Amino acid sequence: MNFQIKNILEDIKTGARKADVLQQNIRKLDESYGQSVFDPRFKKAVAEAGVTLKETPAQFLGAYASRIVVDAANEGTRLFYWRHNNPFGLGQDVVQKGTQNISSPTAKALATLAVTIPATAAAGTYDITNISEQFRPKGYAQTYSEQGSEDRRETGQPIPELIDRFFLGRQGRPLKYETAKQDIPSLTPKRYANYQNFLYNEKGLLGLGILKATPENLQGYPEARLVGFPITIPMVGGYTAGTIAAAKAISVPGTSRQRAVRGIVGGLAGSVAGVLTGNLINEVIATANRPQLEELGNYQQGM
């Protein structure tokens, strides 16, 4: 009995040692998963090392025990979750994969920004034309407006507003109807009430409130929400078209510098085109959703 226990403990230690080596190799390749126990590359590497739950259960236990310790100490899963719990992080990952063949880290970063800046602007978390109000999006209040202020379009803390919009992706809460209508003349009481209900009452997919969608936001355009962050058609168009255009441009033969420049230019052009196409689709949908007035002849016939 003691001999069996000793062997099991030795196998657990062996599994842990193997995992330690594997984790070092995985970390050198890519940090996208941090050091999460859910990293599929770790699962694959453990299996390729001959450590499986069926064949070597004790070693398997030791390997995953090692990974869990590393994960807990480095907050691997927690950091991975926080990076990917919003559409901006997910979109950025897609873009980075599309620009992965750019060798220069700086050029790759510029190509990524060329795609993501127009796309994120189209999400509605900020209005690039509203400079005087810290890029506040139309229909939404400033987060740091003075308590009890009559007009919540003004803020008492400009810097935190900018941080909220550009670094945290926060849109803010809708203004009261009368003020929001000054920003959005087409806004109706019904659309406003429906959108408020969508934001604060609807639970969406599986009733968890994680993912939900509405055919009309304050502007009358379709919008989805992932953990509270907005997703719009122009945003998806920007990320998709920008990534495809950047990847195509990079794939054309040439020097590393030429390919990098093409990736940046192609990414920007594709992203802007995707956003503009998304805006056109939005307008078509919004026009179809708006109630149509009867023609003048119909009124005359009824008189």
Residue pairs with C-beta under 8 A, 6 or more apart in sequence:
7 58
8 58
9 58
11 56
11 58
11 59
11 62
12 58
12 59
12 61
12 62
12 65
13 62
14 59
14 62
15 51
15 56
15 58
15 59
15 60
15 61
15 62
15 63
15 64
15 65
15 66
16 62
16 63
16 65
16 66
17 62
18 46
18 49
18 51
18 59
18 62
18 63
19 42
19 46
19 51
19 62
19 63
19 64
19 66
19 67
20 66
22 42
22 45
22 46
22 49
22 63
23 35
23 42
23 66
23 67
23 70
25 45
26 39
26 41
26 42
26 45
27 35
29 41
30 41
32 93
33 39
33 40
33 41
33 76
33 80
34 74
34 75
34 76
34 77
34 79
34 80
34 83
35 67
35 70
35 71
35 74
35 76
36 71
36 76
36 77
36 79
36 80
37 64
37 67
37 68
37 71
37 76
37 77
38 77
38 80
39 76
42 67
46 52
46 60
46 63
46 64
50 56
51 59
51 60
51 63
52 60
53 60
70 76
71 77
83 89
84 90
84 93
85 226
85 227
86 169
86 226
86 227
86 229
87 123
87 226
87 229
87 230
87 231
87 235
88 116
88 120
88 123
88 169
88 229
91 116
91 119
91 120
91 235
91 239
92 112
92 116
94 239
94 243
95 111
95 112
95 115
95 116
95 239
95 242
95 243
95 246
95 267
96 108
96 112
97 243
98 115
98 243
98 244
98 246
98 247
99 108
99 111
99 112
99 115
99 243
99 246
99 247
99 250
99 263
99 267
100 108
101 247
101 250
101 251
101 259
102 108
102 111
102 250
102 256
102 259
102 260
102 263
103 256
103 260
104 256
104 260
107 257
107 260
107 261
107 263
107 264
108 260
108 263
110 260
110 264
111 246
111 250
111 260
111 263
111 264
111 267
112 267
114 242
114 246
114 264
114 265
114 267
114 268
114 271
115 238
115 239
115 242
115 243
115 246
115 267
115 268
115 270
115 271
116 239
116 242
116 271
117 271
118 238
118 242
118 268
118 271
118 272
118 274
118 275
119 234
119 235
119 237
119 238
119 239
119 242
119 271
119 274
119 275
120 169
120 235
120 238
121 128
121 275
122 232
122 234
122 235
122 237
122 238
122 275
122 278
122 279
123 169
123 229
123 230
123 231
123 232
123 235
124 137
124 171
124 217
124 219
124 223
124 230
124 232
124 235
125 137
125 165
125 169
125 170
125 171
125 229
125 230
126 135
126 136
126 137
126 165
126 166
127 135
127 136
127 137
127 138
128 135
130 136
130 137
130 138
133 142
133 153
133 154
133 155
134 142
134 155
134 158
134 161
134 162
134 165
135 162
135 165
135 166
136 142
136 153
136 155
136 161
136 165
136 172
137 171
137 172
138 183
138 184
138 218
138 219
139 174
139 175
139 180
139 183
139 184
139 187
139 218
139 219
140 171
140 172
140 173
140 174
140 175
140 180
140 218
141 152
141 153
141 172
141 173
141 174
141 175
142 152
142 153
142 154
142 155
142 161
142 172
143 155
143 160
143 161
143 164
143 170
143 172
143 173
144 155
144 156
144 157
144 160
144 161
145 151
145 152
145 153
145 154
145 155
145 156
146 154
146 155
146 156
151 179
152 175
152 176
152 179
153 175
153 179
153 183
155 161
164 170
164 172
165 171
169 229
171 230
174 180
174 192
174 195
174 196
174 199
174 218
175 183
177 187
177 189
177 192
180 187
180 192
180 218
181 187
181 192
184 218
184 219
186 219
186 220
186 290
187 218
187 219
187 220
191 216
191 218
191 220
192 218
194 214
194 216
195 214
195 216
195 217
195 218
198 212
198 214
199 225
202 209
202 212
202 214
203 209
203 212
204 210
204 211
204 212
204 213
204 225
205 211
205 212
210 226
210 227
211 224
211 225
211 226
211 227
212 224
212 225
213 222
213 223
213 224
213 225
214 222
214 223
214 224
215 222
215 285
215 289
216 222
216 223
216 286
216 289
217 223
217 230
217 232
219 282
219 286
220 286
220 289
220 290
221 232
221 233
221 282
221 285
221 286
222 232
222 233
222 282
222 285
223 230
223 231
223 232
224 230
224 231
224 232
225 231
232 278
232 282
233 278
233 281
233 282
234 274
234 275
234 276
234 277
234 278
234 279
234 281
234 282
235 275
235 278
236 274
236 278
237 274
237 275
237 277
237 278
237 281
238 271
238 272
238 274
238 275
238 278
239 271
239 274
240 274
241 270
241 271
241 273
241 274
241 277
242 267
242 268
242 270
242 271
242 272
242 274
243 267
243 270
244 270
245 266
245 267
245 269
245 270
245 271
245 273
246 263
246 264
246 266
246 267
246 270
247 263
248 266
249 259
249 262
249 263
249 265
249 266
249 267
250 259
250 260
250 262
250 263
250 266
252 259
252 262
254 262
